[in-house]
Amino acid sequence: MRKSLWTFDAVNVDLEDKDCSVKAVHAISLAEITIAFRLTERQMKGSPGKLRRAIETLATDKILDLASFLDQLPPG
C-alpha cells in the first residue's frame, strides 16, 4: 500500500464568493502549503461532504501540477 505523503489540515470555503483554500501538510518534511482557487456554480452543488471531497480532489490535482512543474526544473 502506498503511503499518502500529503494530508489536508484545513479546508475553508467562502460560500458567497465561492473562494476556497486548502492547507496541506507533507508527512515527511512537515512542509505546509496553502492552495487557493475559486469554484464554479456547478461545483458548489451537492452536500457538504461531497463538496469537501471535490475540493480535496481539486487541491490534489494542483499539488500534482506543482510537483510535475518542479520536477522539470533544472537542478541548481
C-alpha positions as CSV (number, residue, x, y, z in Angstrom):
1,M,0.0,0.0,0.0
2,R,1.4,3.4,-0.9
3,K,1.7,5.9,1.9
4,S,-0.1,9.2,1.4
5,L,2.5,12.0,1.6
6,W,0.1,14.9,1.9
7,T,-2.7,15.3,4.4
8,F,-5.3,18.0,4.3
9,D,-5.2,20.0,7.5
10,A,-7.9,22.6,6.8
11,V,-10.5,23.2,4.1
12,N,-12.1,26.7,4.0
13,V,-14.9,27.7,1.7
14,D,-16.4,31.2,1.3
15,L,-19.9,30.3,0.1
16,E,-20.7,33.8,-1.0
17,D,-17.6,34.4,-3.2
18,K,-17.1,30.7,-4.0
19,D,-13.4,31.0,-2.9
20,C,-11.8,28.1,-1.2
21,S,-8.4,27.4,0.3
22,V,-6.9,24.1,1.4
23,K,-4.0,23.7,3.8
24,A,-1.9,20.6,3.2
25,V,1.0,19.2,5.3
26,H,3.7,17.0,3.9
27,A,4.1,13.9,6.1
28,I,7.9,13.6,5.9
29,S,9.2,17.2,5.8
30,L,6.2,18.7,7.6
31,A,6.1,21.5,5.0
32,E,2.8,23.3,4.8
33,I,1.3,24.7,1.6
34,T,-2.0,26.5,1.0
35,I,-3.8,26.0,-2.3
36,A,-6.4,28.6,-3.1
37,F,-8.9,28.7,-6.0
38,R,-12.4,29.7,-7.0
39,L,-15.2,27.2,-7.5
40,T,-17.8,27.3,-10.2
41,E,-21.5,27.4,-9.5
42,R,-21.8,23.8,-10.7
43,Q,-19.0,22.6,-8.3
44,M,-20.9,24.2,-5.4
45,K,-23.9,21.9,-5.8
46,G,-24.4,18.9,-3.5
47,S,-23.9,18.0,0.1
48,P,-21.1,19.5,2.3
49,G,-19.3,16.1,2.4
50,K,-19.4,15.8,-1.3
51,L,-18.2,19.4,-1.7
52,R,-15.3,18.8,0.7
53,R,-14.2,15.6,-1.3
54,A,-14.4,17.6,-4.6
55,I,-12.3,20.4,-3.1
56,E,-9.7,17.9,-1.8
57,T,-9.6,16.3,-5.3
58,L,-9.1,19.7,-6.9
59,A,-6.3,20.5,-4.4
60,T,-4.7,17.2,-5.1
61,D,-4.6,18.0,-8.8
62,K,-3.0,21.3,-8.0
63,I,-0.3,19.7,-5.8
64,L,0.4,17.2,-8.6
65,D,0.7,20.0,-11.2
66,L,3.1,21.9,-8.9
67,A,5.2,18.7,-8.3
68,S,5.4,18.0,-12.0
69,F,6.5,21.5,-12.8
70,L,9.2,21.5,-10.1
71,D,10.5,18.1,-11.3
72,Q,11.1,19.6,-14.8
73,L,13.2,22.5,-13.5
74,P,17.0,22.1,-14.0
75,P,19.0,21.3,-10.8
76,G,20.7,24.2,-9.1
